[in-house]
Amino acid sequence: MSKPHLLLIGAGGHARACIEVIEQQGLYQIAGLVGMPEERRTQHLGYTVIATDRDLPELAKVYQYAVITVGQIRSPDVRMRLFQRATELGFQLPSIVAPTAHVSRHATIGAGTIVMHGAIVNAGARVGNNCIVNSRSLLEHDAMIEDHCHISTGAILNGNVRVGSGSFVGSGSVVKEGITLGKRCIIGIGLPVRHTQADHARFVGGDKS
């Protein structure tokens, strides 16, 4: 039986990381990528950018499944817009889990979320829609990650941490158990987060950029 086709919406560096995970998961056949006009007909790991955002209504008539493969650091807006657009057009957005990741059978992963290589999502953790749980990150027991978040490489969220929608937790940062990060927070690289952060907080240590 042939695998269902999966459209990748986004054609940058994060898309290449997603391709590798999707290939190893082995549940979908990649149909192609959607990118910027100047990216059309370029290739990523053997897959072609076949269309732009303007073509999504027509693509929705051909393909049932899609996933957002745009990266997210400073702002979730692009991923949010594309996710909403794809949903409105009737695409189904499956969760993608690398075979090298561990997702507890007692955890939940939302639509369009990708769990990358070596990540751990422990018992009772809940991850919302359209999130990136990046390589070697750890979501401990009962952590709750709302929609459109990016938990970056090697980040550690201890038990009962709450992360509001649209937030970014940088590589190697460690969030203390029970802490809440508000909506659209940005946590920098390699930082210990010991206190609750308000909505739109920017906790970046000595980096003022």
Secondary structure as GFF3:
##gff-version 3
##sequence-region A 1 209
A	DSSP	beta_strand	5	9	.	.	.	ID=ss1
A	DSSP	alpha_helix	13	25	.	.	.	ID=ss2
A	DSSP	beta_strand	29	35	.	.	.	ID=ss3
A	DSSP	three_ten_helix	37	39	.	.	.	ID=ss4
A	DSSP	beta_strand	43	44	.	.	.	ID=ss5
A	DSSP	beta_strand	47	52	.	.	.	ID=ss6
A	DSSP	three_ten_helix	53	55	.	.	.	ID=ss7
A	DSSP	alpha_helix	56	59	.	.	.	ID=ss8
A	DSSP	beta_strand	65	68	.	.	.	ID=ss9
A	DSSP	alpha_helix	77	88	.	.	.	ID=ss10
A	DSSP	beta_strand	96	97	.	.	.	ID=ss11
A	DSSP	beta_strand	102	103	.	.	.	ID=ss12
A	DSSP	beta_strand	108	109	.	.	.	ID=ss13
A	DSSP	beta_strand	114	115	.	.	.	ID=ss14
A	DSSP	beta_strand	120	121	.	.	.	ID=ss15
A	DSSP	beta_strand	126	127	.	.	.	ID=ss16
A	DSSP	beta_strand	132	133	.	.	.	ID=ss17
A	DSSP	beta_strand	138	139	.	.	.	ID=ss18
A	DSSP	beta_strand	144	145	.	.	.	ID=ss19
A	DSSP	beta_strand	150	151	.	.	.	ID=ss20
A	DSSP	beta_strand	156	157	.	.	.	ID=ss21
A	DSSP	beta_strand	162	163	.	.	.	ID=ss22
A	DSSP	beta_strand	168	169	.	.	.	ID=ss23
A	DSSP	beta_strand	174	175	.	.	.	ID=ss24
A	DSSP	beta_strand	180	181	.	.	.	ID=ss25
A	DSSP	beta_strand	186	187	.	.	.	ID=ss26
A	DSSP	beta_strand	192	193	.	.	.	ID=ss27
A	DSSP	beta_strand	202	203	.	.	.	ID=ss28
###
